Amino acid sequence: MAFQADQRVKAEVLTKLGTDQLFSLLRDQCSDIVMKTLGLIRNLLKDKQHIDTIMHHSGDQVISHFIFLSPCL
């Protein structure tokens, strides 16, 4: 669903879920949850405009989570 959503809906999904919750799902023990979460992130960041908007509002959290996760990847 997020793949076809407009930017307003994507921003609302990210706001409601929160970056902390979203990235905590990447550390889940269940590989299905991790894969679904990665798919959601991919869909939220579908094009440059969406990436720019999300990074403008949540860039610090996104970067800090990826720095934290990088040893695990």
Phi and psi in radians as a Rosetta constraint file:
Dihedral C 1 N 2 CA 2 C 2 CIRCULARHARMONIC -1.119 0.35
Dihedral N 2 CA 2 C 2 N 3 CIRCULARHARMONIC -0.462 0.35
Dihedral C 2 N 3 CA 3 C 3 CIRCULARHARMONIC -1.065 0.35
Dihedral N 3 CA 3 C 3 N 4 CIRCULARHARMONIC -0.700 0.35
Dihedral C 3 N 4 CA 4 C 4 CIRCULARHARMONIC -1.621 0.35
Dihedral N 4 CA 4 C 4 N 5 CIRCULARHARMONIC -0.063 0.35
Dihedral C 4 N 5 CA 5 C 5 CIRCULARHARMONIC -1.317 0.35
Dihedral N 5 CA 5 C 5 N 6 CIRCULARHARMONIC 2.690 0.35
Dihedral C 5 N 6 CA 6 C 6 CIRCULARHARMONIC -1.410 0.35
Dihedral N 6 CA 6 C 6 N 7 CIRCULARHARMONIC 3.033 0.35
Dihedral C 6 N 7 CA 7 C 7 CIRCULARHARMONIC -1.068 0.35
Dihedral N 7 CA 7 C 7 N 8 CIRCULARHARMONIC -0.638 0.35
Dihedral C 7 N 8 CA 8 C 8 CIRCULARHARMONIC -1.064 0.35
Dihedral N 8 CA 8 C 8 N 9 CIRCULARHARMONIC -0.765 0.35
Dihedral C 8 N 9 CA 9 C 9 CIRCULARHARMONIC -1.180 0.35
Dihedral N 9 CA 9 C 9 N 10 CIRCULARHARMONIC -0.727 0.35
Dihedral C 9 N 10 CA 10 C 10 CIRCULARHARMONIC -1.085 0.35
Dihedral N 10 CA 10 C 10 N 11 CIRCULARHARMONIC -0.737 0.35
Dihedral C 10 N 11 CA 11 C 11 CIRCULARHARMONIC -1.118 0.35
Dihedral N 11 CA 11 C 11 N 12 CIRCULARHARMONIC -0.668 0.35
Dihedral C 11 N 12 CA 12 C 12 CIRCULARHARMONIC -1.169 0.35
Dihedral N 12 CA 12 C 12 N 13 CIRCULARHARMONIC -0.709 0.35
Dihedral C 12 N 13 CA 13 C 13 CIRCULARHARMONIC -1.037 0.35
Dihedral N 13 CA 13 C 13 N 14 CIRCULARHARMONIC -0.823 0.35
Dihedral C 13 N 14 CA 14 C 14 CIRCULARHARMONIC -1.149 0.35
Dihedral N 14 CA 14 C 14 N 15 CIRCULARHARMONIC -0.678 0.35
Dihedral C 14 N 15 CA 15 C 15 CIRCULARHARMONIC -1.166 0.35
Dihedral N 15 CA 15 C 15 N 16 CIRCULARHARMONIC -0.800 0.35
Dihedral C 15 N 16 CA 16 C 16 CIRCULARHARMONIC -1.182 0.35
Dihedral N 16 CA 16 C 16 N 17 CIRCULARHARMONIC -0.746 0.35
Dihedral C 16 N 17 CA 17 C 17 CIRCULARHARMONIC -1.317 0.35
Dihedral N 17 CA 17 C 17 N 18 CIRCULARHARMONIC -0.724 0.35
Dihedral C 17 N 18 CA 18 C 18 CIRCULARHARMONIC 1.463 0.35
Dihedral N 18 CA 18 C 18 N 19 CIRCULARHARMONIC 2.477 0.35
Dihedral C 18 N 19 CA 19 C 19 CIRCULARHARMONIC -1.145 0.35
Dihedral N 19 CA 19 C 19 N 20 CIRCULARHARMONIC -0.624 0.35
Dihedral C 19 N 20 CA 20 C 20 CIRCULARHARMONIC -1.066 0.35
Dihedral N 20 CA 20 C 20 N 21 CIRCULARHARMONIC -0.819 0.35
Dihedral C 20 N 21 CA 21 C 21 CIRCULARHARMONIC -1.146 0.35
Dihedral N 21 CA 21 C 21 N 22 CIRCULARHARMONIC -0.767 0.35
Dihedral C 21 N 22 CA 22 C 22 CIRCULARHARMONIC -1.015 0.35
Dihedral N 22 CA 22 C 22 N 23 CIRCULARHARMONIC -0.858 0.35
Dihedral C 22 N 23 CA 23 C 23 CIRCULARHARMONIC -1.329 0.35
Dihedral N 23 CA 23 C 23 N 24 CIRCULARHARMONIC -0.411 0.35
Dihedral C 23 N 24 CA 24 C 24 CIRCULARHARMONIC -1.170 0.35
Dihedral N 24 CA 24 C 24 N 25 CIRCULARHARMONIC -0.503 0.35
Dihedral C 24 N 25 CA 25 C 25 CIRCULARHARMONIC -1.135 0.35
Dihedral N 25 CA 25 C 25 N 26 CIRCULARHARMONIC -0.420 0.35
Dihedral C 25 N 26 CA 26 C 26 CIRCULARHARMONIC -1.243 0.35
Dihedral N 26 CA 26 C 26 N 27 CIRCULARHARMONIC -0.237 0.35
Dihedral C 26 N 27 CA 27 C 27 CIRCULARHARMONIC -1.786 0.35
Dihedral N 27 CA 27 C 27 N 28 CIRCULARHARMONIC 0.121 0.35
Dihedral C 27 N 28 CA 28 C 28 CIRCULARHARMONIC -1.125 0.35
Dihedral N 28 CA 28 C 28 N 29 CIRCULARHARMONIC 2.615 0.35
Dihedral C 28 N 29 CA 29 C 29 CIRCULARHARMONIC -1.268 0.35
Dihedral N 29 CA 29 C 29 N 30 CIRCULARHARMONIC -0.401 0.35
Dihedral C 29 N 30 CA 30 C 30 CIRCULARHARMONIC -1.502 0.35
Dihedral N 30 CA 30 C 30 N 31 CIRCULARHARMONIC 2.061 0.35
Dihedral C 30 N 31 CA 31 C 31 CIRCULARHARMONIC -1.124 0.35
Dihedral N 31 CA 31 C 31 N 32 CIRCULARHARMONIC -0.500 0.35
Dihedral C 31 N 32 CA 32 C 32 CIRCULARHARMONIC -1.120 0.35
Dihedral N 32 CA 32 C 32 N 33 CIRCULARHARMONIC -0.698 0.35
Dihedral C 32 N 33 CA 33 C 33 CIRCULARHARMONIC -1.167 0.35
Dihedral N 33 CA 33 C 33 N 34 CIRCULARHARMONIC -0.744 0.35
Dihedral C 33 N 34 CA 34 C 34 CIRCULARHARMONIC -1.071 0.35
Dihedral N 34 CA 34 C 34 N 35 CIRCULARHARMONIC -0.784 0.35
Dihedral C 34 N 35 CA 35 C 35 CIRCULARHARMONIC -1.143 0.35
Dihedral N 35 CA 35 C 35 N 36 CIRCULARHARMONIC -0.723 0.35
Dihedral C 35 N 36 CA 36 C 36 CIRCULARHARMONIC -1.132 0.35
Dihedral N 36 CA 36 C 36 N 37 CIRCULARHARMONIC -0.664 0.35
Dihedral C 36 N 37 CA 37 C 37 CIRCULARHARMONIC -1.150 0.35
Dihedral N 37 CA 37 C 37 N 38 CIRCULARHARMONIC -0.761 0.35
Dihedral C 37 N 38 CA 38 C 38 CIRCULARHARMONIC -1.080 0.35
Dihedral N 38 CA 38 C 38 N 39 CIRCULARHARMONIC -0.669 0.35
Dihedral C 38 N 39 CA 39 C 39 CIRCULARHARMONIC -1.122 0.35
Dihedral N 39 CA 39 C 39 N 40 CIRCULARHARMONIC -0.705 0.35
Dihedral C 39 N 40 CA 40 C 40 CIRCULARHARMONIC -1.109 0.35
Dihedral N 40 CA 40 C 40 N 41 CIRCULARHARMONIC -0.776 0.35
Dihedral C 40 N 41 CA 41 C 41 CIRCULARHARMONIC -1.059 0.35
Dihedral N 41 CA 41 C 41 N 42 CIRCULARHARMONIC -0.771 0.35
Dihedral C 41 N 42 CA 42 C 42 CIRCULARHARMONIC -1.025 0.35
Dihedral N 42 CA 42 C 42 N 43 CIRCULARHARMONIC -0.765 0.35
Dihedral C 42 N 43 CA 43 C 43 CIRCULARHARMONIC -1.212 0.35
Dihedral N 43 CA 43 C 43 N 44 CIRCULARHARMONIC -0.605 0.35
Dihedral C 43 N 44 CA 44 C 44 CIRCULARHARMONIC -1.173 0.35
Dihedral N 44 CA 44 C 44 N 45 CIRCULARHARMONIC -0.530 0.35
Dihedral C 44 N 45 CA 45 C 45 CIRCULARHARMONIC -1.866 0.35
Dihedral N 45 CA 45 C 45 N 46 CIRCULARHARMONIC 0.797 0.35
Dihedral C 45 N 46 CA 46 C 46 CIRCULARHARMONIC -1.157 0.35
Dihedral N 46 CA 46 C 46 N 47 CIRCULARHARMONIC -0.719 0.35
Dihedral C 46 N 47 CA 47 C 47 CIRCULARHARMONIC -2.394 0.35
Dihedral N 47 CA 47 C 47 N 48 CIRCULARHARMONIC 2.980 0.35
Dihedral C 47 N 48 CA 48 C 48 CIRCULARHARMONIC -1.019 0.35
Dihedral N 48 CA 48 C 48 N 49 CIRCULARHARMONIC -0.742 0.35
Dihedral C 48 N 49 CA 49 C 49 CIRCULARHARMONIC -1.057 0.35
Dihedral N 49 CA 49 C 49 N 50 CIRCULARHARMONIC -0.740 0.35
Dihedral C 49 N 50 CA 50 C 50 CIRCULARHARMONIC -1.194 0.35
Dihedral N 50 CA 50 C 50 N 51 CIRCULARHARMONIC -0.706 0.35
Dihedral C 50 N 51 CA 51 C 51 CIRCULARHARMONIC -1.058 0.35
Dihedral N 51 CA 51 C 51 N 52 CIRCULARHARMONIC -0.832 0.35
Dihedral C 51 N 52 CA 52 C 52 CIRCULARHARMONIC -1.053 0.35
Dihedral N 52 CA 52 C 52 N 53 CIRCULARHARMONIC -0.757 0.35
Dihedral C 52 N 53 CA 53 C 53 CIRCULARHARMONIC -1.144 0.35
Dihedral N 53 CA 53 C 53 N 54 CIRCULARHARMONIC -0.826 0.35
Dihedral C 53 N 54 CA 54 C 54 CIRCULARHARMONIC -1.141 0.35
Dihedral N 54 CA 54 C 54 N 55 CIRCULARHARMONIC -0.734 0.35
Dihedral C 54 N 55 CA 55 C 55 CIRCULARHARMONIC -1.176 0.35
Dihedral N 55 CA 55 C 55 N 56 CIRCULARHARMONIC -0.565 0.35
Dihedral C 55 N 56 CA 56 C 56 CIRCULARHARMONIC -1.111 0.35
Dihedral N 56 CA 56 C 56 N 57 CIRCULARHARMONIC -0.709 0.35
Dihedral C 56 N 57 CA 57 C 57 CIRCULARHARMONIC -1.544 0.35
Dihedral N 57 CA 57 C 57 N 58 CIRCULARHARMONIC -0.553 0.35
Dihedral C 57 N 58 CA 58 C 58 CIRCULARHARMONIC -2.315 0.35
Dihedral N 58 CA 58 C 58 N 59 CIRCULARHARMONIC 0.306 0.35
Dihedral C 58 N 59 CA 59 C 59 CIRCULARHARMONIC -0.990 0.35
Dihedral N 59 CA 59 C 59 N 60 CIRCULARHARMONIC -0.741 0.35
Dihedral C 59 N 60 CA 60 C 60 CIRCULARHARMONIC -1.068 0.35
Dihedral N 60 CA 60 C 60 N 61 CIRCULARHARMONIC -0.752 0.35
Dihedral C 60 N 61 CA 61 C 61 CIRCULARHARMONIC -1.182 0.35
Dihedral N 61 CA 61 C 61 N 62 CIRCULARHARMONIC -0.718 0.35
Dihedral C 61 N 62 CA 62 C 62 CIRCULARHARMONIC -1.065 0.35
Dihedral N 62 CA 62 C 62 N 63 CIRCULARHARMONIC -0.865 0.35
Dihedral C 62 N 63 CA 63 C 63 CIRCULARHARMONIC -1.088 0.35
Dihedral N 63 CA 63 C 63 N 64 CIRCULARHARMONIC -0.779 0.35
Dihedral C 63 N 64 CA 64 C 64 CIRCULARHARMONIC -1.109 0.35
Dihedral N 64 CA 64 C 64 N 65 CIRCULARHARMONIC -0.632 0.35
Dihedral C 64 N 65 CA 65 C 65 CIRCULARHARMONIC -1.221 0.35
Dihedral N 65 CA 65 C 65 N 66 CIRCULARHARMONIC -0.681 0.35
Dihedral C 65 N 66 CA 66 C 66 CIRCULARHARMONIC -1.222 0.35
Dihedral N 66 CA 66 C 66 N 67 CIRCULARHARMONIC -0.588 0.35
Dihedral C 66 N 67 CA 67 C 67 CIRCULARHARMONIC -1.136 0.35
Dihedral N 67 CA 67 C 67 N 68 CIRCULARHARMONIC -0.723 0.35
Dihedral C 67 N 68 CA 68 C 68 CIRCULARHARMONIC -1.136 0.35
Dihedral N 68 CA 68 C 68 N 69 CIRCULARHARMONIC -0.704 0.35
Dihedral C 68 N 69 CA 69 C 69 CIRCULARHARMONIC -1.411 0.35
Dihedral N 69 CA 69 C 69 N 70 CIRCULARHARMONIC -0.358 0.35
Dihedral C 69 N 70 CA 70 C 70 CIRCULARHARMONIC -0.966 0.35
Dihedral N 70 CA 70 C 70 N 71 CIRCULARHARMONIC -0.656 0.35
Dihedral C 70 N 71 CA 71 C 71 CIRCULARHARMONIC -1.119 0.35
Dihedral N 71 CA 71 C 71 N 72 CIRCULARHARMONIC -0.431 0.35
Dihedral C 71 N 72 CA 72 C 72 CIRCULARHARMONIC -1.434 0.35
Dihedral N 72 CA 72 C 72 N 73 CIRCULARHARMONIC -0.370 0.35
